[in-house]
Amino acid sequence: VVRGDLERPETFRDALRDCHWVYHVGANASFGNAADYETVNHQATVRLLELLQSSPVLERFIFTSTIGAIDRHPSDHGQEPLTAASPPFPSSAYGRSKLQAEDAIRRSSLPFTIVRPSWVYGEDMRRDSHVAVFLRAVADRKMFTRVYFLGRFSVIHVRDLVRALVEIPSSPATAQMIYFADDGQPRSVGEIFHLGYQFSGRETRIWRIPGFLIRLLVKAGPSLPFMARCLISDLLVCRNDLFSTLGLKTEV
C-alpha cells in the first residue's frame, strides 16, 4: 500500500515501477464544490498515468471513480438505471474532477478498468459519506428524516466492492471497460431513515408524501437542485454489470 501526497506522485515513482496492478483509490472524496478537486483528483491522476507510461510490467490500472461523475441531465427523471453508456452530467465539482480523471485514463495507452461505485457503506465509513450523513441526521432527530422520500439510490457494502476490485486484474473481459458497482437492491431515502430509527431503538412515525405532491415535484424537477431531485426520483440508480462479468454475487 502506497501512502503519499497526491499533489506530488513523483515522490512514490519507485513504488509504482514494479507494480503489475495499480489501484488508484486515493482522492479528495468530500462531496461538494469547495475543495481543490482539480489538483488532487484530476491532475494527480494525469501525473500517475505519465509515470506509468514507462512501466515495463504494468498489466492493469484500476481506477475507483464515482457514480457522481455521471449524475443525470435535468430532463432525465431516472426511469432507466445508469449504465456505462449513459451521458455524463456531473452536478458537482467533485464529480466533474472524477470525470476528467476518467477521460485522461481512457485517452492514455495504459490497460485500465474504471469502476464507479454507488454509495458505499460499512464499518468505519467517513462521517461525511452520504449514508453516514443520513444516519447521523436520524440520530439527531432532524425533522426531514420523518419524511419517507421515495427517491432510490444504489448502494454497495465496502466488503463486496473490495471483493470485486480484487478480482478485476484476473478477468480479461474487464480490460478497457467502465462499470458501475452496486448490490442490485436500490434503497430509498425514506427506507434508510426508517432503518436508522429501527436500529437506534427509537421508532418514529415517518410520513409518506402524497402522490399528487410527488407528481408536482417531479414536474418541477428540472428547476430543482440535483440532490433535491434525487429525493423524489431514482436518479442515482445504476445497473451492476461488474459482478455478472466477474461471476460474483454480492454477499451483504
GIQUIKA-V204093 format. One record per pair of residues at least 24 apart in sequence whose C-alpha atoms are under 7 Angstrom apart, sorted by the first residue. I is the first residue (numbers start at 1). J is the second residue. D is the distance in Angstrom with one decimal. If there is no record, write none. Layout:
BEGIN
<<I | J | D> <I | J | D>>
END
This chain:
BEGIN
<<6 | 40 | 5.8> <6 | 44 | 5.6> <7 | 39 | 6.5> <7 | 40 | 5.9> <7 | 44 | 5.9> <9 | 44 | 6.8> <9 | 47 | 6.8> <9 | 48 | 6.4> <13 | 51 | 6.8> <17 | 55 | 5.9> <18 | 57 | 6.5> <19 | 57 | 6.7> <19 | 58 | 6.1> <20 | 57 | 5.4> <20 | 58 | 4.3> <20 | 59 | 5.1> <20 | 60 | 6.8> <21 | 58 | 6.1> <21 | 59 | 5.8> <21 | 60 | 5.0> <21 | 61 | 6.0> <22 | 60 | 6.5> <22 | 61 | 4.9> <22 | 62 | 6.1> <23 | 61 | 6.1> <23 | 62 | 4.7> <23 | 63 | 6.0> <24 | 62 | 6.1> <24 | 63 | 5.0> <24 | 64 | 6.4> <25 | 63 | 6.5> <25 | 64 | 5.5> <30 | 128 | 7.0> <31 | 94 | 6.0> <32 | 92 | 5.7> <32 | 93 | 6.4> <32 | 94 | 6.0> <33 | 92 | 5.9> <33 | 93 | 4.8> <33 | 94 | 6.4> <37 | 93 | 7.0> <37 | 94 | 6.0> <37 | 97 | 6.0> <38 | 97 | 5.8> <41 | 97 | 5.9> <41 | 98 | 6.2> <41 | 101 | 6.8> <42 | 97 | 5.4> <42 | 98 | 6.5> <42 | 100 | 6.0> <42 | 101 | 4.8> <45 | 101 | 6.0> <46 | 104 | 6.3> <59 | 111 | 6.4> <60 | 111 | 5.0> <60 | 112 | 5.2> <60 | 169 | 6.3> <61 | 111 | 6.1> <61 | 112 | 4.5> <61 | 113 | 6.4> <62 | 112 | 5.7> <62 | 113 | 4.9> <62 | 114 | 5.9> <63 | 113 | 6.4> <63 | 114 | 4.9> <63 | 115 | 6.2> <64 | 114 | 6.2> <64 | 115 | 5.0> <64 | 116 | 6.0> <65 | 98 | 5.9> <65 | 114 | 6.7> <65 | 115 | 5.8> <65 | 116 | 4.7> <65 | 117 | 6.8> <66 | 116 | 4.2> <66 | 117 | 5.2> <66 | 118 | 6.6> <67 | 116 | 5.2> <67 | 117 | 5.9> <67 | 118 | 5.3> <68 | 95 | 4.8> <69 | 95 | 4.1> <69 | 96 | 5.9> <69 | 98 | 5.8> <69 | 99 | 5.0> <71 | 236 | 6.7> <72 | 235 | 6.5> <74 | 222 | 4.6> <75 | 222 | 5.9> <77 | 233 | 6.2> <77 | 235 | 6.5> <78 | 233 | 6.3> <78 | 234 | 5.0> <78 | 235 | 4.6> <81 | 237 | 5.2> <81 | 238 | 4.5> <81 | 239 | 5.6> <82 | 237 | 6.2> <82 | 238 | 4.2> <82 | 239 | 6.0> <83 | 238 | 6.2> <83 | 239 | 5.8> <84 | 178 | 6.0> <84 | 179 | 6.1> <91 | 226 | 6.7> <111 | 175 | 6.5> <111 | 176 | 6.2> <112 | 175 | 5.9> <112 | 176 | 5.1> <113 | 174 | 6.3> <113 | 175 | 5.6> <113 | 176 | 5.4> <113 | 177 | 5.2> <113 | 178 | 6.0> <114 | 177 | 6.4> <114 | 178 | 4.6> <114 | 179 | 6.3> <115 | 178 | 5.9> <115 | 179 | 4.9> <115 | 180 | 5.7> <115 | 181 | 6.7> <116 | 179 | 6.0> <116 | 180 | 4.5> <116 | 181 | 6.0> <117 | 180 | 5.7> <117 | 181 | 4.7> <117 | 182 | 6.6> <118 | 154 | 5.6> <118 | 155 | 5.2> <118 | 156 | 6.4> <118 | 180 | 6.9> <118 | 181 | 5.9> <118 | 182 | 5.6> <119 | 154 | 6.3> <119 | 155 | 4.5> <119 | 156 | 6.2> <120 | 155 | 5.8> <120 | 156 | 5.0> <120 | 157 | 5.6> <120 | 158 | 5.9> <121 | 156 | 6.4> <121 | 157 | 5.1> <121 | 158 | 5.9> <122 | 157 | 5.6> <122 | 158 | 5.7> <134 | 193 | 7.0> <135 | 193 | 6.9> <135 | 196 | 5.8> <138 | 193 | 6.4> <138 | 196 | 6.2> <138 | 197 | 6.5> <145 | 193 | 5.8> <146 | 205 | 6.7> <146 | 206 | 4.4> <146 | 207 | 6.0> <147 | 190 | 6.5> <147 | 206 | 5.3> <147 | 207 | 4.8> <147 | 208 | 6.0> <148 | 189 | 7.0> <148 | 190 | 3.8> <148 | 206 | 5.8> <148 | 207 | 5.6> <148 | 208 | 4.9> <148 | 209 | 6.7> <149 | 188 | 6.8> <149 | 189 | 5.5> <149 | 190 | 4.6> <149 | 231 | 5.6> <149 | 232 | 6.1> <150 | 188 | 5.4> <150 | 189 | 6.4> <150 | 190 | 6.1> <150 | 231 | 6.4> <150 | 232 | 5.4> <150 | 233 | 7.0> <151 | 188 | 5.3> <151 | 189 | 6.3> <151 | 230 | 5.6> <151 | 231 | 4.4> <151 | 232 | 4.1> <151 | 233 | 4.3> <151 | 234 | 5.0> <152 | 186 | 5.7> <152 | 187 | 5.0> <152 | 188 | 3.8> <152 | 189 | 6.3> <152 | 233 | 6.8> <152 | 234 | 4.8> <152 | 236 | 7.0> <152 | 237 | 6.6> <153 | 186 | 5.2> <153 | 187 | 5.4> <153 | 188 | 6.1> <153 | 234 | 6.5> <153 | 236 | 5.0> <153 | 237 | 5.2> <154 | 182 | 5.8> <154 | 185 | 6.7> <154 | 186 | 4.4> <154 | 187 | 6.4> <154 | 236 | 6.3> <154 | 237 | 4.8> <154 | 238 | 6.3> <155 | 182 | 5.3> <155 | 183 | 6.2> <155 | 186 | 6.4> <156 | 182 | 4.7> <156 | 183 | 5.0> <157 | 252 | 6.3> <160 | 250 | 5.8> <160 | 251 | 6.6> <160 | 252 | 6.9> <164 | 243 | 6.8> <171 | 246 | 6.9> <179 | 241 | 6.5> <179 | 242 | 5.7> <180 | 238 | 6.6> <180 | 239 | 6.6> <180 | 240 | 5.6> <180 | 241 | 7.0> <180 | 242 | 6.8> <181 | 240 | 5.3> <181 | 242 | 6.3> <182 | 240 | 5.7> <183 | 250 | 5.9> <184 | 240 | 6.6> <186 | 237 | 6.5> <189 | 231 | 6.7>>
END
